[in-house]
């Protein structure tokens, strides 16, 4: 994991930069596609739990420093998603080489469906009730569709970075 940590953090920072400069300005039906949640999910599907959690924390913290949202909320959602995906990755469920071609996009779509709901739900504990200002259902559907489309290339990138370190124990 140590060999893969520096490239993973570098790619995470590039993804946060793309999120902040490009994706935050482009909206589909008023919804921002949250690449900062998809990247930790893709890292988690490689089966490297600690690497996925580090990328989730870095992506969430750096995104939250530039967003007008409760600090740490994006990071918390990213960590939960990364941990869940890493559990599936360790079992080989989302493996790009041995699983069905549609399994990784389907898992990513499920993550894209759950992440906005988890974000809004966690916002109540941060006493931020303004996260409901848009349609949560629209956020869930748009992110699920975007995650479905973008999951395979990002997971391939995550596997390439993760392979710099050792293979995960199964």
N, C-alpha and C positions, 0 to 999 in steps of 0.2 A: 504494500500500500504506500510505503514511503516514496517510492520512485514515481508513482502515479499522482501523488498529492499536488506537486507543483503544476504539472500540466492541467490537472482537473480544476484547480483554483483559477488558473489563467483563463481557461475556457469558460469557467463560471463568470468571471468578471467581464469577458467579452459578451456573454449572453445577457448579463445585466445591462451592459451598455446598449445592446440592440433593443432590449426591452424598454429602456428609458428613452432612447432617441427615436426609435422607429415604431415599435408596437404600441407604445403609450399614446402616440398621436393618431394611429390608425384604429378606427373603431368599427366593428361590425355590429350593426343594430345597437349602437351605443355601448358595446362591450369591448373591453381590452382583452386580447389574448395573452394569457399569463405564461410566457415562456419560462419565467423563473420558477414555476411549479412543475412544468414538464421536464426540465433538465434534471432536477433531483429524482424524479420518478424514473427517468431513463437510466440514471446512474444506479438507482436501487435495483432495477431489473438485471443489472450485471451481477448482482449477488454480493457486492462489496458494501456491507452495511456501514462501516465507519467512513468510507469514502463518500457514500451517498449522503450521510448525515452532515459531513463537513461541507459538501457542495450546497446542500439545502440551507445550512446556517449562513454560509457566506452569501449565497444568492439572496436570501430573505433579508439579511441585515443590510446589505448594500442597496437593495431596492427600497427598503423602508427608510433609509437615510435621505432618499430623494423623493419620496411619495408623501402625500398628505393623508396618511393612514396611521393608525396606532402603531407606534414603533414596536417591532418584534412580532406583529401579528402575521405578516406574510412569512416570516421565518418559521414561526410555529407551525403554520399549515404546511409549509414545505418540508419540515422535519417529519411531521406525521405521515405525509405522503411518501417520502423517501424511505422511512422505516417500513411501512406496509409493502412497498414495492420490493424492498430488499429481502423481506421474508419470502415473497413469491419468487424472487430471483434466486435465492438459495435453494429453493425446491425445484428450480429448473422450469417453472411454469412459463415465464416470459422469455425463455431462451430463444434467440433469433435463429440458431442453427438447428435445434432439434424439435422445437415446437411448431405448430401449424403457423403459416404465414400471417394469419389474422389474429393470433393470440396477443402479440405485443400491442398492435393498434387497439384491440379491444380493451386490454388492461389500461392503456393510456386514456382511452375514452372514458372508462369508468373513473379514473383519477380526475379527469377534467370535469366530469359530472359531479363528483363529490367535493372537490376542492373549493369551489365558490360557496357551496352550502356550508361547509366547515368554516370558511372564512367569515361569513356573515354570522353564523352561530357563535363563533369565538369572539366576534365583535361585541356581543352582548356582555361578555365577561370583562371586556375592556371598557365597558360603559360607553361605547360608541354606537349609537343607534342610527347614525346617518348612513351606515353601510347598506341600508335597505332602500336607498333613494332610487335605484334602478330595479329592473326586473331580475330577481335572483334566478328564475327559470331561464331567462334569456342568457344570463351569464353561464349557467350550467350547460345549456345546449351549445352555445358558440364555442366554449372551451372544450367540450367533449369532441365536437367535430374537428376543431383545430388540432387537438392532441392526437386524434385518430390519424390525421394526415401527416403530422410532423413526427410521429413517434419513431418510425423505423429509421430515418436518417439520424435523429438524435441518439437513438439507442446504439446504432452502429458506431457513432463517434464516441459514445460513452464506453463501449466495449473496447475500442482501440486504445483509449486512454487507460482503462482499467487493466488491459493486458500488459502494460508496462510494469506492473507489479506482479505479484504471484496470483495464482488462481484461487478463488474462494473455496473454503472447505464446505462440502455438502454433507 
